[in-house]
Amino acid sequence: MIDILKWMPTYHLEGIIVDTLIKNRIYYPPDNSKEEAVKYSLYEVNDTTGTLRIEMNFETGQRAFVVREWKRIVISKKKQLVIYSTVAGLPVSYGQSVLQTYLLKKGRLRATRKPLLPKDIGLKDFFRPNTPSTVIDKYNQYANHCYELIYEGKNICYVLFENFDLGSMDRSWLLGNKIEFVFENGRFTKMPPYFDED
């Protein structure tokens, strides 16, 4: 997974000296100040599960964050799929900013021609058909949703994060809070939403 990190296009890692992050598992940009100190942390580096995660946050009180995740899926002995995701925002309001798939072959990453995971998935995918727009609009104000690449074993999930007291929201319209994508025969299959309270 470290090699994949080194092979990534530099525009995905803007502001990070990758070798320093790999060596220390933490990286502080040289332009940090007392007013704005950014910290990058390297987590979940696991060649067995094919996962890697980089978190960016502030040590000076600002609440914005960026989470970069990688997931490697073995297709054959010579070919692998690498999914890259960026989620950014504030703890109360965040979302998917980048989702890209690459083929890894002979030490080279090549972007796939077509996205293998849907980019148009969203809040509506968690609701029953004919859900009133007022219900979806209310959830839109108090919930976040994005891909989570590294915590579901071989699969990838699109997750609804509810940032409110559930007692005050009408949850009866929801079909679930997770949508799993299973990789089989060279493509992802979207499964029905389900509730996972973990």
Secondary structure as the mmCIF struct_conf table of DSSP 4:
data_model
#
loop_
_struct_conf.conf_type_id
_struct_conf.id
_struct_conf.beg_label_comp_id
_struct_conf.beg_label_asym_id
_struct_conf.beg_label_seq_id
_struct_conf.end_label_comp_id
_struct_conf.end_label_asym_id
_struct_conf.end_label_seq_id
HELX_RH_AL_P HELX_RH_AL_P1 ILE A 2 TRP A 7
BEND BEND1 MET A 8 MET A 8
HELX_RH_3T_P HELX_RH_3T_P1 THR A 10 LEU A 13
TURN_TY1_P TURN_TY1_P1 GLU A 14 GLY A 15
HELX_RH_AL_P HELX_RH_AL_P2 VAL A 18 ASN A 24
BEND BEND2 ARG A 25 ARG A 25
STRN STRN1 ILE A 26 TYR A 27
TURN_TY1_P TURN_TY1_P2 PRO A 30 ASP A 31
BEND BEND3 LYS A 34 GLU A 35
STRN STRN2 VAL A 38 ASN A 46
TURN_TY1_P TURN_TY1_P3 ASP A 47 GLY A 50
STRN STRN3 THR A 51 PHE A 58
BEND BEND4 GLU A 59 GLY A 61
STRN STRN4 PHE A 65 VAL A 74
BEND BEND5 SER A 76 LYS A 78
STRN STRN5 LYS A 79 LEU A 90
TURN_TY1_P TURN_TY1_P4 PRO A 91 VAL A 92
STRN STRN6 SER A 93 LYS A 105
TURN_TY1_P TURN_TY1_P5 LYS A 106 GLY A 107
STRN STRN7 ARG A 108 ALA A 111
BEND BEND6 ARG A 113 LYS A 114
BEND BEND7 LEU A 116 LEU A 117
BEND BEND8 LYS A 119 ASP A 120
HELX_RH_3T_P HELX_RH_3T_P2 LEU A 123 PHE A 126
STRN STRN8 PHE A 127 PHE A 127
TURN_TY1_P TURN_TY1_P6 PRO A 129 ASN A 130
HELX_RH_AL_P HELX_RH_AL_P3 SER A 133 TYR A 142
STRN STRN9 ALA A 143 GLU A 148
BEND BEND9 ILE A 150 GLU A 152
TURN_TY1_P TURN_TY1_P7 GLY A 153 LYS A 154
BEND BEND10 ASN A 155 ASN A 155
STRN STRN10 ILE A 156 GLU A 162
BEND BEND11 PHE A 164 PHE A 164
HELX_RH_3T_P HELX_RH_3T_P3 LEU A 166 SER A 168
BEND BEND12 MET A 169 MET A 169
HELX_RH_3T_P HELX_RH_3T_P4 ARG A 171 TRP A 173
STRN STRN11 LEU A 174 LEU A 174
BEND BEND13 LEU A 175 LEU A 175
BEND BEND14 ASN A 177 ASN A 177
STRN STRN12 LYS A 178 GLU A 184
TURN_TY1_P TURN_TY1_P8 ASN A 185 GLY A 186
STRN STRN13 ARG A 187 LYS A 190
HELX_LH_PP_P HELX_LH_PP_P1 MET A 191 PRO A 193
STRN STRN14 TYR A 194 TYR A 194
#
